[in-house]
Amino acid sequence: MYSDSQQNAVSANSMFSRNPRRLALQRAWQVLLWTLAAVVFVWAFADSRFRDPEGFPTGQICLPIAFGFALIALGWTAESRWRKFVCWFALLLLGQAVSLQLIEAGNLIRYQHYKPLGRLFTQTEPLLLTLLLTQTAIVMAGMRRHWSAIRAWLTKHFRIWQLVSIGLLFILSSTALSREVSVYVAEVLFATFVQAVNLGNVVLLAWAFPEDRLPRIKEKVKVFEGTENPGGGRRGYWDRFVVIAALWVATVAALLGYFVYQRHPHVSDEVAYLQHARYLAAGVLTLPAPVVPAAFEVYLIEIENGRWYATPPFGWPAVLAIGVLLGVPWLVNPMLAGLNVLLAYALARELYDRRIARWVLLLLCISPWHILMAINFMTHTLTLTCALGAGLFVVWARRTDRAQWMVAAGGLVGLASLVRPLEGLILAGLLGLWSIGAWGRRLKPLSLAAFILGVTAIGAFAIPYNKLLTGNPFANPIMAYTDKHFGIGTNALGFGSNRGLGWALDPFPGHGPLDAAVNANLNIFSMNIELLGWGAGSLLLLALLFFSGTLRKADYLMLAVIAVVFIAHSLYWYSGGPDFGARYWYLMLFPCVVLTARGIQFLVMTLKSGSNSLSYIRVAIAIFSLSTLTLVNYFPWRAIDKYHHYLGMRPDVRYLARQFNFGKSLILIRGNRHPDYVSAFAYNPLDLNADVPVYAWDRDPSVRAQILQAYRDRPVWIVNGPSLTGRGYEVVSGPLRAGDLLTSAKAYK
């Protein structure tokens, strides 16, 4: 007796043995396509048009790479039964790659937009528009036969108002607001059109999967979901599959952090965090003020009363200091991201079941929002660790009635308050409500007291720290900093005409309900593209579940997290900007991924009840295909196009220091404070009198004279920053004598 796979192999071999000419033609076609793919890859990496002036790949390289993978897919199978499915997959792959090339993003601080329609049709390569129109025509032709089935499914499971609501979210999340209404309306229509074409392509791809292969895929899906052992219980959360997923996330984030982000801070906040971590690792809470403060001025680092210190809360720098001590601060967030995969899986298993937890695992492994956040030196990955860990400990306390779990949960909430105080408050409120009976059983008074003890024991460290830096135990240093430099109350929560630091991305002066609405649009759009990187949008499955009327108790808990984060941050004047997705909403990552997994389950259950008992397997096929496209298309494009030399921040000075052997010298950095000086500042020693290079801002003639006088005993190098060179840092002159520069009237010109 043969197994199913053996019977299929025998059948295929028999067919080919009866028609050797057909087999030879198929093999020749396969070799031709793979050879063409190899040629495309070589061309993509060899052609200078796909590289910047320094030789690093640009985002344009992603299109030929996608084309190469499409050729590989087309040549992979020799059996005709796969051709239809593979063709739809290749079309979807190319379609998403083309749409990404129509976007203007880049490494500046701005939200991505499609080119305005006028320039889209006049300044775009004809090949791109041709491919987009070709995909559109093929998808429209393919969908004609399926409209009746789609309409029947929609009307069976949704009412008109639900469909309208889903449609509005699909449309309004497709692009970010623009200041010109006409530009925004045109972009919304085009972006929705692109999403709809890709969505139709996904549907056709799933429909084209060979019917006779569905049983085999069903078995593979069962293995993936862990349902082959349904009685496995809740213990032993982290099997080999889960551990590999965590290692995958940590490894991908580390590789991107090394090769793309270059182990270098790219946002001014990161420079402050790193400086803070470095002197905490050295065992001090402040540094002596530099002799010429104006030459070392960096955003979020205060110089006053003879002290020099970073003003953000110390929780994240204290954790980052561990990486500093080990010499790998850039690895801290990738390791935390891997840990978050383990915590998210365990929490999802507790709240739902193994099937949902496995889908959550997959989505976290391909989420650009999750992984790209972990390549930086920002605080958000740690706050997610605190949230997931605290949530898991509360679940264990509810199940076991052991108060020690609540102490641990409270401790993580307290740590979150030392990292991002607003997130700490959000977690304390949500977990506190859950503990006293909201969304489930009320915990015993001892457990509640243990939670409060954990929060206060850790969170209270802020009191003496605040007292040391500001003189007021309840005055946060960062708030004192913004009050001093930008105006009283400018960085406070709530509505008011004085809110805001005057940044260009702040939609309107002050902060009011209209600002909150604009910020919400910007963040929802960011989530739609960054959450999963799907060309059809990342929020559709979540929307289907929300309006399906099939929500469970645990789903409402997830929605409560989303709602509280949304409301809390609506009171803040800034959206978080385009840095690393909707970063101020990062606590929404887990609930959004969970609800997306539940959306997958909703589709599966509705299709299981249909006439074809295996149709639901096509949902898994569609999700796996979309996830593959995220890894092939979206990740390389986003990482290369945006985060390489993001905001003009570059690590060049560390290479120049070796090339020119700066040694004990003074390096005058010419250019703007950001990015020119702040990027170089990251390589300053804690002791500005150490026998190593000291990087000072060549701010103006007066500051230059003061800094040269202070460092008269050192040779001086003058370096132009990227905003002056249009490239990287460049040594203008040196080594020079400080005394000669002081007496030269032409030195500053």
PyMOL commands that set and color helices and strands:
alter all, ss='L'
color gray80, all
select helices_A, chain A and resi 4-18+20-46+48-50+59-76+80-101+117-122+126-143+147-157+160-172+181-207+211-225+240-259+268-281+293-296+315-326+329-351+354-366+368-373+380-400+403-419+421-435+445-459+462-470+477-486+513-530+540-546+553-570+583-608+617-643+646-648+652-659+673-681+701-710+722-725+738-743
alter helices_A, ss='H'
color red, helices_A
select strands_A, chain A and resi 103-104+113-114+287-288+301-304+307-310+666-670+694-697+715-720+730-737
alter strands_A, ss='S'
color yellow, strands_A
deselect
rebuild
show_as cartoon
